[in-house]
Amino acid sequence: MPTHSSRLARFASRMSDRSGSRARQHGRLSRPVIALIALTVLGASATAITYFVMRPQATMAAEAAPAPPPIPLFYPADPFTVTLNKADGERLLHVGLTFKLSEESARQRLDTYLPIVRSQLLMLLAEQSPDIVQTSDGKRRLADDIRKTVNTVFEGRNDKPPVESVLFNAFVVQ
């Protein structure tokens, strides 16, 4: 008959087998879980590093991007019709103008001084030779002279010249 100590030894042996198999089962489950946790930590750290390293470059790239050019401001003037004197007779010059302005406040300044500006431009246009203003170069020079004449009205007023350039809407010599 088995003794009490041998029974105890067999019971302990069975218990150790059971706990060993549980430990083995527990080891089989914990390895994938540990690998999954490790991959998650690695992925999160890689994402964080990429974010913090690339963020200043993206910010610098956004700051380095040029600002869009300002929207141009235009001031359409009423058309001008003047008589051009030539040795063989009189001819008419009909000119439609639009001024490209330097800033929004120039619109109000032009409105204020418009009678002076129109008078100066009528005198300038009446002095032109019909043969010269019909050429491309003559038109360019006339546009530049018109810009200078308009801006001369505003000299000495501590303001930026209002007109950047002159555009022709209509140009007829008869």
C-alpha positions as CSV (number, residue, x, y, z in Angstrom):
1,M,0.0,0.0,0.0
2,P,1.3,3.3,-0.9
3,T,2.4,5.5,1.9
4,H,1.2,8.9,2.6
5,S,4.5,10.5,1.5
6,S,4.4,8.7,-1.9
7,R,0.9,9.9,-2.4
8,L,2.0,13.3,-1.6
9,A,4.9,13.0,-4.0
10,R,2.7,11.9,-6.9
11,F,0.2,14.7,-6.2
12,A,3.0,17.2,-6.2
13,S,4.3,15.7,-9.4
14,R,0.9,16.0,-11.1
15,M,0.6,19.5,-9.9
16,S,3.9,20.5,-11.2
17,D,3.1,19.0,-14.6
18,R,-0.1,21.0,-14.8
19,S,1.6,24.3,-13.8
20,G,4.3,23.6,-16.3
21,S,1.8,23.1,-19.1
22,R,0.1,26.3,-18.1
23,A,3.4,28.1,-18.1
24,R,4.1,26.7,-21.5
25,Q,0.7,27.8,-22.7
26,H,1.1,31.2,-21.1
27,G,4.5,31.5,-22.8
28,R,3.0,30.7,-26.2
29,L,0.4,33.5,-25.8
30,S,2.7,36.1,-24.4
31,R,5.3,36.1,-27.2
32,P,2.9,37.4,-29.9
33,V,1.5,39.9,-27.5
34,I,4.9,41.2,-26.6
35,A,5.9,41.3,-30.3
36,L,2.7,43.2,-31.1
37,I,3.4,45.7,-28.2
38,A,7.0,46.1,-29.4
39,L,5.9,46.8,-33.0
40,T,3.3,49.3,-31.8
41,V,5.9,51.2,-29.7
42,L,8.3,51.2,-32.7
43,G,5.7,52.5,-35.1
44,A,4.6,55.2,-32.7
45,S,8.1,56.3,-32.0
46,A,8.9,56.4,-35.8
47,T,5.8,58.5,-36.4
48,A,6.7,60.9,-33.6
49,I,10.3,61.3,-34.9
50,T,9.2,61.8,-38.4
51,Y,6.6,64.4,-37.3
52,F,9.1,66.4,-35.2
53,V,11.9,66.2,-37.7
54,M,9.9,67.1,-40.8
55,R,7.7,69.7,-39.2
56,P,10.2,72.5,-39.2
57,Q,11.0,71.8,-42.8
58,A,7.4,72.0,-43.8
59,T,7.0,75.3,-41.8
60,M,10.1,76.7,-43.5
61,A,8.8,75.6,-46.9
62,A,5.5,77.3,-46.2
63,E,7.2,80.5,-45.1
64,A,9.6,80.5,-48.1
65,A,6.7,80.3,-50.6
66,P,6.3,83.7,-52.3
67,A,3.3,85.7,-51.5
68,P,0.8,86.0,-54.4
69,P,1.2,89.3,-56.3
70,P,-1.2,92.0,-55.3
71,I,-4.4,92.4,-57.3
72,P,-3.8,95.3,-59.8
73,L,-5.8,98.5,-59.3
74,F,-7.1,100.3,-62.4
75,Y,-8.6,103.7,-62.9
76,P,-10.5,104.1,-66.2
77,A,-10.4,107.7,-67.5
78,D,-13.0,109.3,-69.8
79,P,-11.8,109.3,-73.4
80,F,-9.9,112.2,-74.9
81,T,-10.4,113.7,-78.4
82,V,-8.1,116.4,-79.6
83,T,-7.2,118.0,-82.9
84,L,-3.7,117.4,-84.2
85,N,-2.3,120.1,-86.5
86,K,-0.2,119.0,-89.4
87,A,1.2,121.0,-92.3
88,D,-1.2,119.4,-94.8
89,G,-4.3,119.8,-92.5
90,E,-5.9,118.8,-89.3
91,R,-6.4,115.4,-87.9
92,L,-8.2,114.0,-84.9
93,L,-6.8,111.8,-82.1
94,H,-9.2,109.8,-80.0
95,V,-7.6,108.1,-77.0
96,G,-9.2,106.0,-74.3
97,L,-7.0,105.5,-71.2
98,T,-6.8,103.3,-68.1
99,F,-4.3,104.0,-65.4
100,K,-2.7,101.2,-63.4
101,L,-2.5,102.6,-59.8
102,S,0.2,102.1,-57.2
103,E,-2.2,101.9,-54.3
104,E,-5.9,102.2,-53.4
105,S,-5.5,105.8,-52.0
106,A,-4.3,106.9,-55.5
107,R,-7.9,106.5,-56.8
108,Q,-9.2,109.1,-54.4
109,R,-6.2,111.4,-55.1
110,L,-6.9,111.1,-58.9
111,D,-10.6,111.9,-58.3
112,T,-9.6,115.0,-56.4
113,Y,-7.2,116.3,-59.0
114,L,-8.9,115.1,-62.1
115,P,-9.6,118.5,-63.7
116,I,-5.9,119.4,-63.5
117,V,-4.9,116.0,-64.8
118,R,-7.3,116.1,-67.7
119,S,-6.2,119.6,-68.6
120,Q,-2.5,118.6,-68.6
121,L,-3.3,115.5,-70.7
122,L,-5.3,117.4,-73.3
123,M,-2.4,119.8,-73.8
124,L,0.1,116.9,-74.1
125,L,-2.1,115.0,-76.6
126,A,-2.7,118.1,-78.7
127,E,1.1,118.5,-79.1
128,Q,1.6,115.1,-80.7
129,S,2.4,114.5,-84.4
130,P,0.0,112.1,-86.1
131,D,2.7,110.3,-88.0
132,I,4.7,109.6,-84.8
133,V,1.8,108.4,-82.5
134,Q,0.6,105.9,-85.1
135,T,3.8,103.8,-84.7
136,S,4.3,101.3,-81.9
137,D,7.3,103.1,-80.6
138,G,5.4,106.4,-80.7
139,K,2.5,104.9,-78.7
140,R,5.0,103.6,-76.0
141,R,6.6,107.0,-75.7
142,L,3.2,108.6,-75.5
143,A,2.1,106.2,-72.7
144,D,5.3,107.0,-70.8
145,D,4.8,110.8,-71.3
146,I,1.2,110.5,-70.1
147,R,2.3,108.6,-66.9
148,K,5.0,111.3,-66.2
149,T,2.5,114.1,-66.8
150,V,-0.1,112.6,-64.4
151,N,2.5,111.9,-61.7
152,T,4.0,115.5,-62.1
153,V,0.6,116.8,-60.8
154,F,1.3,115.0,-57.6
155,E,4.9,116.0,-57.1
156,G,5.8,117.8,-53.9
157,R,2.8,116.3,-52.0
158,N,5.0,113.7,-50.2
159,D,2.9,111.0,-51.8
160,K,3.9,108.0,-53.8
161,P,3.3,108.7,-57.6
162,P,-0.2,107.3,-58.2
163,V,0.2,105.9,-61.7
164,E,2.5,103.0,-62.4
165,S,1.6,102.6,-66.1
166,V,-0.8,103.7,-68.8
167,L,-2.9,101.4,-70.9
168,F,-4.7,102.4,-74.1
169,N,-8.4,101.3,-74.5
170,A,-8.9,103.1,-77.7
171,F,-6.5,104.8,-80.1
172,V,-7.8,106.3,-83.3
173,V,-6.1,108.9,-85.6
174,Q,-8.3,110.3,-88.4
